[in-house]
Amino acid sequence: MLPILHQVIGSGLVFFGLIFLPLPLPFGLIMITIGFALLAPYIPVVQRLIRHMRTKWPDLNKQMLRFRDKLPPVIRKTIDKTHPVSPAE
């Protein structure tokens, strides 16, 4: 039941975040971020998107790892599942 609830809430946050995105305050961006964090453990496309973002922006990856232990379990699961693969040397 909880995964369904996460998916419904995450989808709603992404949807309303897209509506609020043009506003001058960053509420839309915050809502989209939280929505993706809730959707990522269950939807592989969102996992790939987050993994790509973490690879492209190493500072984002560092911040996610820095706050990992302070976040709820569903967000920790997302951080672990979307850890970028280091390039082969």
Summary of the structure (lengths in Angstrom):
residues: 89
radius of gyration: 13.5
end to end distance: 42.9
largest distance: 43.8
contacts: 227
relative contact order: 0.13
helix: 75%
strand: 0%
